[in-house]
């Protein structure tokens, strides 16, 4: 049995049934997006680049310092290892799952925005995507070992407990990044569903009108 739960806040009503319907439509919209070549044209390279970057930064500043110190072949090896980390090679499962999920969601959002742009939609979701990407990078520390990019900064402020504080801040930022991505995905999915459905309906109407015109001329 489905309950229509409503909540009133600031004169606006929240309907659980309506929210679930919107999520369902957003999911259908993203299924439509995956049929567009433009979606994969943006999704694949961003998945590779963003996933490699997150894995490269997952150890904090150490990886960046090492990257700057080694020669060209060393740099290629570091980048290659970070790329393989996307698929769980030499990774702790939970650490890998978190980074992979963020990479997958963010890449899907970028691909979705690219297709929505094709249908001349606004840029609001792009702004959310940029915020989410920045937060994901800031919170890309290892969630099980408590290290993060924020650790050196926090360590300069606090004399002790910087790793613990950085781990907590990193976790909060990562959760916030995921929530922003999910919210943006829902919006882009809904926009895509309406735009693509409307486009298909217009094409269908145009074909029907053309057929009727041909029948009359004959």
C-alpha positions in Angstrom: 0.0 0.0 0.0 1.4 3.4 -1.0 0.9 6.3 1.5 0.7 9.8 0.3 2.7 11.5 3.1 2.5 15.3 3.0 4.4 17.9 5.1 3.9 21.6 5.2 6.8 24.0 5.4 6.7 27.7 4.7 3.3 27.3 2.9 4.7 24.5 0.6 3.5 21.0 0.9 5.9 18.0 0.4 4.2 15.0 -1.1 6.1 11.7 -0.8 4.0 10.2 -3.7 4.8 13.2 -5.9 8.5 13.0 -5.0 8.6 9.3 -5.8 6.8 10.0 -9.1 9.4 12.6 -9.9 12.2 10.2 -9.1 10.6 7.6 -11.4 10.4 10.1 -14.2 13.9 11.3 -13.6 15.1 7.7 -13.9 13.2 7.2 -17.2 14.7 10.5 -18.4 18.2 9.2 -17.7 17.5 5.9 -19.5 16.5 8.1 -22.5 19.8 10.0 -22.1 21.9 6.9 -22.3 20.5 6.3 -25.8 22.0 9.6 -27.0 25.6 9.3 -28.4 26.4 12.7 -26.9 25.9 11.3 -23.4 28.6 8.8 -23.8 30.8 11.3 -25.6 31.0 13.2 -22.4 30.5 10.4 -19.9 33.5 8.2 -20.9 36.3 10.8 -20.9 35.0 12.5 -17.8 34.7 9.1 -16.0 38.4 8.4 -16.8 39.8 11.8 -16.0 37.7 12.5 -12.9 38.1 9.0 -11.5 41.9 9.1 -12.1 42.1 12.5 -10.3 40.1 11.3 -7.3 42.2 8.3 -6.9 45.4 10.3 -7.3 44.3 12.7 -4.6 43.0 9.9 -2.3 46.3 9.8 -0.4 46.3 13.6 0.3 49.3 15.7 -0.7 51.8 12.7 -0.7 50.8 11.6 -4.2 51.1 15.1 -5.6 54.5 15.6 -4.1 55.7 12.3 -5.5 54.2 13.1 -8.9 56.2 16.4 -9.0 59.4 14.7 -7.9 59.6 11.7 -10.3 60.6 11.7 -14.0 58.2 11.3 -17.0 58.0 7.5 -16.8 57.3 7.8 -13.1 54.5 10.2 -13.7 53.0 7.8 -16.3 53.2 5.0 -13.8 51.5 7.0 -11.1 48.7 8.1 -13.5 48.4 4.5 -14.7 48.0 3.2 -11.2 45.4 5.8 -10.4 43.5 4.9 -13.5 43.5 1.2 -12.5 42.3 2.1 -9.1 39.0 3.3 -10.7 38.3 -0.4 -11.3 39.4 -1.6 -7.8 42.9 -2.7 -8.6 44.9 -2.8 -5.3 42.1 -1.0 -3.5 40.3 -1.6 -0.3 36.7 -2.4 -1.3 34.9 0.2 0.8 37.4 2.9 -0.3 37.0 1.9 -3.9 33.2 1.8 -3.7 33.0 5.3 -2.4 35.3 6.8 -5.0 33.7 4.7 -7.8 30.2 5.8 -6.8 31.2 9.5 -6.8 32.9 9.1 -10.1 30.0 7.3 -11.7 27.4 9.7 -10.5 29.4 12.8 -11.4 30.1 11.4 -14.9 26.5 10.6 -15.4 25.6 14.2 -14.4 28.1 15.7 -16.8 26.8 13.4 -19.7 23.2 14.3 -18.8 23.9 18.0 -18.8 25.6 17.8 -22.2 22.5 16.2 -23.7 20.2 18.7 -22.0 22.3 21.5 -23.4 21.6 19.9 -26.8 18.0 20.7 -26.2 18.8 24.3 -25.3 18.2 24.0 -21.5 19.4 26.4 -18.8 22.7 26.1 -17.0 21.5 25.8 -13.4 22.5 22.1 -13.2 26.0 22.8 -14.5 26.6 25.1 -11.5 25.5 22.3 -9.1 27.8 19.9 -11.0 30.8 22.2 -10.5 30.1 22.5 -6.8 29.7 18.8 -6.4 33.0 18.1 -8.3 34.9 20.5 -6.1 33.4 19.1 -2.9 34.2 15.5 -4.1 37.9 16.5 -4.7 38.2 18.2 -1.3 36.7 15.1 0.4 38.5 12.5 -1.6 40.6 11.3 1.4 40.6 7.6 2.4 37.5 7.2 4.6 38.9 4.3 6.5 42.4 5.7 7.3 41.2 9.3 8.0 43.6 11.1 5.6 42.5 13.8 3.3 43.7 16.8 1.3 42.4 18.9 4.1 44.8 17.3 6.6 47.9 19.6 5.9 45.7 22.7 6.1 44.0 21.6 9.3 47.3 20.5 10.7 48.7 24.0 10.3 45.8 25.2 12.6 45.6 22.5 15.2 48.6 21.1 17.0 47.1 17.7 17.6 44.2 15.6 16.3 44.5 17.1 12.8 44.1 13.7 11.1 40.9 12.9 13.1 39.4 16.3 12.4 40.3 16.1 8.7 38.7 12.6 8.5 35.4 14.0 10.0 35.4 17.0 7.7 36.3 14.9 4.7 33.4 12.6 5.5 30.9 15.5 5.8 32.1 17.1 2.6 31.9 13.8 0.7 28.3 13.2 1.9 27.4 16.7 0.9 29.0 16.2 -2.5 26.9 13.0 -3.1 23.7 14.7 -2.0 24.3 17.6 -4.4 25.0 15.2 -7.2 21.8 13.1 -6.5 19.7 16.3 -6.4 21.2 17.5 -9.7 20.8 14.1 -11.3 17.1 14.2 -10.4 16.7 17.7 -11.9 18.6 16.8 -15.1 16.6 13.5 -15.4 13.3 15.3 -15.2 14.4 18.0 -17.6 15.6 15.3 -20.0 12.4 13.4 -19.8 10.3 16.5 -20.5 12.5 17.7 -23.3 13.1 14.4 -25.1 9.4 13.4 -24.8 8.3 16.8 -26.1 10.8 16.5 -29.0 9.5 13.0 -29.9 5.9 14.2 -29.7 6.7 17.1 -32.0 8.3 14.8 -34.5 5.4 12.4 -34.4 2.9 15.3 -34.9 5.0 16.7 -37.8 5.0 13.2 -39.5 1.2 12.9 -39.0 0.6 16.3 -40.5 2.9 15.5 -43.4 1.1 12.2 -44.0 -2.3 14.0 -44.0 -0.9 16.6 -46.3 0.3 14.0 -48.8 -3.0 12.1 -48.6 -4.9 15.3 -49.4 -2.6 16.1 -52.3 -3.2 12.6 -53.7 
